Amino acid sequence: MPPSIAKKLHAPLAQMLYVSEAAMPQSPAVLGTIMRAAARNNVVAEITGILLVGEGTYLQILEGDPFRIARTYERIRLDARHMHVQCLHFDRAPKRNFKGHPLGLARRDGTGAQLSPEHAAPIIRLARRILDAGPDAPEAAVKSLLDFVVWCENARAKAA
């Protein structure tokens, strides 16, 4: 994603949603490597977000400075652990929804620090369908997916 797209946002805070296919099994070792790198890089870049993992699919929401998000996305796009990376949403954000999480993790099997299995599983299934639809994915489906993930995080934060 060229920085020119980030420049068009003219916003101090942006939000991105992307999905990709796993290029290798989503083993604990692979996920551990991803989480450690994300924690290191996202803290420095002041990016927050969540990563949902399951059924060979990654779905991630990133929040922060638009240029830093664009650079992070480009690094992910070139990462050998991801295939068919698709940015589904990149726009201004009124606020951060994942404060204090350089990268929260939710797995379809319920392990991870964030979403419950009953929330993570349908999100991953919807993400998989959107990924399969490619650029023809309905914008309303993408928006609904984004809204649902944010709602789940807000509900989890209130319950904590």
URNOR-V373266 format. One record per residue. RES is the residue in three letters. OMEGA is omega in degrees with one decimal (NA if undefined). Layout:
res:RES omega:OMEGA
res:RES omega:OMEGA
This chain:
res:MET omega:-177.6
res:PRO omega:178.5
res:PRO omega:-179.4
res:SER omega:177.6
res:ILE omega:178.1
res:ALA omega:-179.2
res:LYS omega:-179.1
res:LYS omega:-177.7
res:LEU omega:-178.7
res:HIS omega:-176.9
res:ALA omega:176.3
res:PRO omega:-177.4
res:LEU omega:179.6
res:ALA omega:178.9
res:GLN omega:178.0
res:MET omega:172.2
res:LEU omega:174.1
res:TYR omega:172.6
res:VAL omega:176.1
res:SER omega:174.3
res:GLU omega:176.6
res:ALA omega:178.8
res:ALA omega:178.6
res:MET omega:-179.7
res:PRO omega:-179.2
res:GLN omega:-177.4
res:SER omega:175.7
res:PRO omega:179.5
res:ALA omega:179.6
res:VAL omega:179.9
res:LEU omega:177.3
res:GLY omega:177.9
res:THR omega:178.9
res:ILE omega:-176.9
res:MET omega:179.0
res:ARG omega:179.3
res:ALA omega:180.0
res:ALA omega:179.4
res:ALA omega:-179.7
res:ARG omega:-175.2
res:ASN omega:-174.9
res:ASN omega:176.3
res:VAL omega:179.5
res:VAL omega:-177.5
res:ALA omega:-178.0
res:GLU omega:177.3
res:ILE omega:174.1
res:THR omega:178.4
res:GLY omega:-179.4
res:ILE omega:176.0
res:LEU omega:174.4
res:LEU omega:-172.6
res:VAL omega:173.6
res:GLY omega:176.6
res:GLU omega:178.8
res:GLY omega:-176.1
res:THR omega:169.2
res:TYR omega:170.9
res:LEU omega:-178.5
res:GLN omega:170.5
res:ILE omega:177.5
res:LEU omega:177.4
res:GLU omega:177.1
res:GLY omega:177.9
res:ASP omega:-176.2
res:PRO omega:-179.3
res:PHE omega:178.9
res:ARG omega:176.1
res:ILE omega:179.6
res:ALA omega:178.4
res:ARG omega:178.4
res:THR omega:179.1
res:TYR omega:179.7
res:GLU omega:177.5
res:ARG omega:178.8
res:ILE omega:-178.7
res:ARG omega:-179.2
res:LEU omega:-177.9
res:ASP omega:-176.9
res:ALA omega:179.0
res:ARG omega:-178.5
res:HIS omega:172.3
res:MET omega:173.4
res:HIS omega:-179.8
res:VAL omega:-179.7
res:GLN omega:172.4
res:CYS omega:-178.0
res:LEU omega:-176.2
res:HIS omega:173.6
res:PHE omega:-174.5
res:ASP omega:175.6
res:ARG omega:175.4
res:ALA omega:180.0
res:PRO omega:-179.0
res:LYS omega:174.3
res:ARG omega:176.8
res:ASN omega:-175.7
res:PHE omega:-179.8
res:LYS omega:176.1
res:GLY omega:179.3
res:HIS omega:174.9
res:PRO omega:170.0
res:LEU omega:173.4
res:GLY omega:-178.7
res:LEU omega:171.6
res:ALA omega:177.3
res:ARG omega:-178.8
res:ARG omega:-178.9
res:ASP omega:175.8
res:GLY omega:176.7
res:THR omega:-178.5
res:GLY omega:-169.8
res:ALA omega:-168.1
res:GLN omega:-168.3
res:LEU omega:178.0
res:SER omega:-179.8
res:PRO omega:-179.5
res:GLU omega:174.6
res:HIS omega:-175.1
res:ALA omega:-175.9
res:ALA omega:179.7
res:PRO omega:177.9
res:ILE omega:179.2
res:ILE omega:178.6
res:ARG omega:178.9
res:LEU omega:178.0
res:ALA omega:179.4
res:ARG omega:178.7
res:ARG omega:178.8
res:ILE omega:178.2
res:LEU omega:179.1
res:ASP omega:-179.9
res:ALA omega:179.7
res:GLY omega:-176.1
res:PRO omega:179.8
res:ASP omega:179.9
res:ALA omega:-180.0
res:PRO omega:179.9
res:GLU omega:179.5
res:ALA omega:178.6
res:ALA omega:178.7
res:VAL omega:179.7
res:LYS omega:178.5
res:SER omega:178.1
res:LEU omega:179.4
res:LEU omega:-179.8
res:ASP omega:-177.9
res:PHE omega:179.0
res:VAL omega:179.7
res:VAL omega:178.7
res:TRP omega:179.1
res:CYS omega:179.2
res:GLU omega:178.8
res:ASN omega:178.4
res:ALA omega:178.4
res:ARG omega:-178.9
res:ALA omega:178.8
res:LYS omega:-178.7
res:ALA omega:-175.8
res:ALA omega:NA
